[in-house]
Amino acid sequence: MIENLFTHASTLFTTTNLAVAQATGSPGVPWWVWPLALLVSTFLIGIVAALAGVGGSVLYVPLVSSFFPFHMDFIRGSGLFVALACSLSSAPKLLKSNFASLRLVIPLALLASTSSIAGALLGLSLPQSILKILLGLLITSIAVLFIFSKNSEIPKIGHPDALARYLNIGGAYFESSSGKDVSWTVWRLPQGLILFCCIGIIAGMFGIGAGWANVPVLNLLLGAPLKIAVGTSMSLLAITDTSAAWIYLNQGAVLPIITVPSVLGIMAGSRVGVKLLRTAKPKSIRYIVILMLLFAGLKSLLDGLGWG
Amino acid sequence: MSSQTPVQGSNSKSTILNQSNAQMSTEVSPEQNKYASILLVCSWAGIIVMVVTFLLYIAGLFNPIVKPSDMPLYWGMSVHEYAKATSAPSGWDWLSMINHADYLNLIGLAFLGIVSIIGYISLFFNYLTKKDMPYLTMVTLEIIVIASAASGIFNISGH
């Protein structure tokens, strides 16, 4: 039943976006169609993103820039607020359930948020065509990363490095599936910090949040259990995206008519998605998301090259 | 190589003794709990303000400088072209224009942007009390980073 519902949602999404794409070329379209279409599209993006376990803005930026008539500057500004609002609304629960660790968040967030300022400034200084090409390459690479990356539920790690020991990073959480507490710590923290600098630049530059990169780095490189990686990533975004979001806001690249429907649509959609998650088959949904990313990435690349 | 360890014979409420030097308790630390509560309350407050001001804007109230119906003329422009075309302010200058609905809208969004700082200020006092110098330093630096980004000192001319 969920699969049927998901198929209907995908069809509705495609139909909405086709209508939007047609309306782009029609100057007579009433203004309110756009925010409304944005609300519906982002609601569906929110459902799909939650079901596939990805952040909404990684789908939001490439899809909205492919189908809506807004300039990339405003879409990226909105993308950061979308990621920020989603993170702020889900982080408290994760932090209170110990699925996120502030002792892990704080050092990583410091570097990621600092570098996201550089990314935002870089993104705002590049021409739209170059950004679309880079975004296309990035989104296509993320799709490929999703195909090949295999997260590990509870990774094997070596001895924690000196920095992780000094910062006393680690904790424990209750694993409901096994009924046991799982204690955890991390290793290779210095390498992780370097990667989080790069993640911050990309997040700020493209306004796509960074959950797609945070989780593999936390899980596969630092060795955090998957649940801790997801929870910590979500809590990290609230800080990483804040710095970059301010750069866009101060620059005037946040238009409420684009940002507010997007934030509301994705937040509502992700709540519905989380409820559907109990009965959905994440694997098939993940493949659909990979296809959507590939499509959006290639379209952005072609648009940037002037072949779209 | 060692794997992350399920702790035998403990329940969800138990405190787990350490592996290396790490904190190994399923109990949430008080500072994490307080930080989470601040995020929860402040983010919902920001979202509610955002929704209310947006409804005022699309209803055409509070004399917007760029009416919602005129936005299709501008949203395809780059941010620099948009600023020129609408004489939009940069930095915090919009605060002097919040009597116009389009700028009033930015209050909720800007509030979402300071929620993390509010949370970090509570962490600052917590780590100060605990004399946890590494985390006190990092939290202080983070507040400076976000405050600098928010201050508008980073600026891009046009492209």
Interface residues (C-beta under 8 A of the other chain):
Chain A: V29 W31 W32 W34 P35 P69 F70 H71 D73 F74 G77 F81 L84 A85 L88 S89 A91 P92 K93 L95 K96 S97 N98 S101 L102 R103 I106 P107 A109 L110 S113 T114 I117 A120 L121 L124 S125 L126 P127 Q128 I154 P155 K156 I157 G158 H159 P160 A164 R165 Y166 L167 N168 I169 G170 G171 A172 Y173 F174 E175 S178 K180 D181 V182 S183 W184 T185 G223 P225 A238 I239 T242 S243 A244 A245 W246 I247 L249 N250 Q251 G252 A253 V254 L255 P256 I257 I258 T259 V260 V263 L264 M267
Chain B: M1 S2 S3 Q4 T5 P6 V7 Q8 S10 N11 S12 S14 I16 N18 Q19 S20 N21 A22 Q23 M24 S25 T26 E27 V28 S29 E31 Q32 N33 Y35 A36 S37 L39 L40 C42 S43 W44 G46 I47 M50 V51 T53 F54 Y57 I58 P68 S69 D70 M71 P72 W75 G76 M77 S78 V79 Y82 A83 A88 P89 S90 G91 W92 D102 N105 L106 L109 A110 L112 G113 V115 S116 I117 Y120 L123 P134 Y135 M138 V139 L141 E142 V145 I146 S148 A149 A150 G152 F154 N155 I156 H159
